């Protein structure tokens, strides 16, 4: 499973990454978490508001910090 955090590295993006890491740990799943900071790559996903989170290339959250529980629900 590949999880990408889309954002420029702001505190909201860092919190999204931390929540994603915690969700992966809580579920005990094997996932690669990657940060995408290149604005052109972010735009390629069709994202207009960051932070955003993708799972296997599909945008699951955009423009908000998803909670650990919200991320867990998407990963299950």
N, C-alpha and C positions, 0 to 999 in steps of 0.2 A: 504494500500500500504506500502511495506517495501523497504526502500532505504538503501543500505549499502555502506559505504565508506571504500575501502580496501587500507590500507597503514600503515606504521609504525609510523605515527604521525609527519612526516616532514612538513615543511611549505606548500608544494604543496598539501599535503593531507588535511591540515587544510583549505586551500583556497577552495578546492573542496567541503569540508563539508559546508563551509560558503555559497558557491554558491548554493548548493543543498537546504539549509535552506531558502535562499532568493527565489528560484524558487517555493518551496512549499508554502511559504507565499504569493507570487505574484499570484499564481493560486488559493489560498484559498482551497487547498485540504487537506485531512486528511492523513498524512503519518508518519510512524515511521522511524527515521533516526538513524542508528546504525553504530558505527565505529568498523571495524574489523582490529586488529593489529597483530593477531597471523599469522606468516608467513606460517604455515602449512595450515591454513584455507584459506589464500589468494591463495596458490598454488592449493588447492582443486577446486577453481573456474577456474583454468587454466590461471590465470593472471601471466604474467612474468614481467610486468612493472607497477609500481604504480605512481601516484594514479590511482585507478579504482573506478567505480561507478556501482552498480547493482540496478536493479529495480525488485522486486519480484524474486530474485535469478538469474536474467539474466544479464550478463555483458553488459553494454551499452557503457562505455568508459574505456579505459585503456591506461596508459602511458602519459596522458595529463590532464591538468586542463580544464574541460569543462566549458564554459561560462554559466551564468545564463540562457541565451536564449536557448542554446543547451539543457540544462537540462529540461527547460520548454517544449521544443518540444518533448522530449522523454516521459514526464509525461502526455502530453495531450492525 
